[in-house]
């Protein structure tokens, strides 16, 4: 199980590196979790609950909006999908800056890195307008909940 997880993480990191080397990256996407100053004032960093509420839980969450947009099949608003997938990248980076409510910090960093990597791959697929790839990474992001919540929630 552990070797499979290491292989998946390695593959995702290689994919992210390849994506970043060929696609122009905005200043916001260049910010890595460990390079952002953790000395932000308490009100500036959103809480884990706020991040999860906005990106996963409600009917207007990023994941639900992307899923609903892809359901249109013939009239997909790709700029909307690209924007929401970019927001998921940012949400993952903000999650990484928070401290886990329980569990090991190293596991938290590994899981948030995987989350960001999947969000980046979904963003890349959205820019390429690949419905299959966006759906694949959307499903991966949705399935990450169980393992992360089991250890950290």
C-alpha atoms as one frame of an Amber mdcrd trajectory, in Angstrom:
protein
   0.000   0.000   0.000   2.745   2.418   0.994   4.832   1.708  -2.122   1.735
   2.294  -4.272   1.128   5.643  -2.568   4.781   6.611  -3.106   4.482   5.646
  -6.782   1.288   7.698  -7.200   2.809  10.728  -5.462   5.957  10.433  -7.588
   3.937  10.207 -10.787   1.846  13.221  -9.857   4.906  15.276  -8.975   6.531
  14.404 -12.306   3.317  15.360 -14.113   3.153  18.654 -12.242   6.786  19.415
 -13.079   6.150  18.666 -16.754   3.028  20.814 -16.757   4.786  23.738 -15.115
   7.695  23.579 -17.542   5.470  24.005 -20.596   2.647  26.215 -19.347   3.056
  29.824 -18.242   2.312  30.051 -14.542   0.645  33.026 -12.915   2.233  34.678
  -9.895  -0.469  33.181  -7.652   0.300  29.630  -8.820   4.055  30.096  -8.287
   3.529  30.395  -4.551   4.395  27.102  -2.897   3.009  26.392   0.570   6.440
  26.368   2.214   7.479  29.667   0.609   4.456  31.594   1.840   5.154  33.319
   5.118   3.413  31.509   7.927   3.552  34.694   9.962   0.337  36.014   8.484
  -2.071  37.666  10.846  -4.653  35.203  12.202  -7.510  36.704  10.170  -5.703
  36.446   6.831  -5.361  32.666   6.511  -8.720  30.960   5.976  -9.475  28.100
   8.336  -9.675  24.508   7.145 -13.435  24.613   7.665 -13.797  27.736   5.504
 -11.640  26.260   2.737 -13.532  22.969   2.723 -16.907  24.717   2.803 -16.036
  26.826  -0.213 -14.361  24.140  -2.282 -16.232  20.938  -1.370 -19.408  21.143
   0.710 -22.144  23.411  -0.534 -24.123  23.344  -3.786 -22.017  26.236  -5.055
 -18.695  24.596  -4.170 -15.937  24.522  -6.778 -16.190  20.753  -7.224 -19.967
  20.804  -7.645 -19.870  23.716 -10.085 -17.272  21.914 -12.217 -19.291  18.669
 -12.108 -22.489  20.491 -13.101 -20.724  22.336 -15.903 -19.341  19.084 -17.335
 -22.845  17.585 -17.269 -23.864  20.004 -20.044 -21.564  18.089 -22.464 -22.314
  20.157 -25.568 -22.306  23.619 -23.983 -19.508  23.448 -21.434 -18.374  26.873
 -20.271 -14.627  26.107 -20.247 -13.558  29.500 -18.827 -15.709  28.740 -15.767
 -14.165  25.270 -15.380 -10.646  26.703 -15.735 -11.392  29.416 -13.145 -12.854
  26.970 -10.603  -9.988  24.522 -11.066  -7.540  27.383 -10.474  -9.471  28.166
  -7.293  -9.012  24.541  -6.186  -5.244  24.916  -6.619  -5.334  27.962  -4.381
  -7.571  26.171  -1.851  -5.124  23.274  -1.669  -2.234  25.645  -1.053  -4.167
  27.387   1.690  -4.989  24.010   3.269  -1.274  23.207   3.350  -0.574  26.381
   5.326  -2.969  25.359   8.105  -1.967  22.982  10.860  -3.777  19.628  10.858
  -6.401  19.365  13.616  -5.061  15.896  14.396  -2.514  13.494  12.931   1.069
  13.973  11.792   2.217  17.131  10.024   4.192  15.024   7.507   1.009  13.181
   6.478  -0.834  16.510   6.182   1.880  17.862   3.883   1.821  14.714   1.748
  -1.970  14.782   1.395  -2.190  18.508   0.647   0.609  18.127  -1.923  -1.378
  15.351  -3.584  -4.488  17.532  -3.492  -2.669  20.426  -5.177  -1.122  18.080
  -7.746  -4.550  16.686  -8.692  -5.978  20.202  -8.867  -3.109  21.300 -11.138
  -3.662  18.304 -13.416  -7.391  19.061 -13.533  -6.631  22.704 -14.361  -4.334
  21.575 -17.174  -7.049  19.247 -18.501  -9.571  22.095 -18.347  -7.255  24.338
 -20.344  -6.958  21.539 -22.922 -10.775  21.144 -22.795 -10.528  17.419 -22.086
 -13.789  16.321 -20.479 -12.463  12.830 -19.683  -9.337  14.110 -17.934 -11.198
  16.767 -15.960 -13.731  14.152 -14.810 -10.911  11.778 -13.857  -9.152  14.349
 -11.659 -12.456  15.605 -10.286 -13.204  12.063  -9.126  -9.704  11.759  -7.622
 -10.210  14.960  -5.635 -13.595  13.806  -4.374 -12.212  10.407  -3.302  -9.344
  11.991  -1.347 -11.834  13.041   1.336 -12.106   9.624   2.979  -8.389   9.039
   3.515  -7.629  12.581   4.633 -10.605  12.866   6.970  -9.837   9.457   8.445
  -6.449  10.637   9.587  -6.821  14.360  10.186 -10.434  15.219  10.953
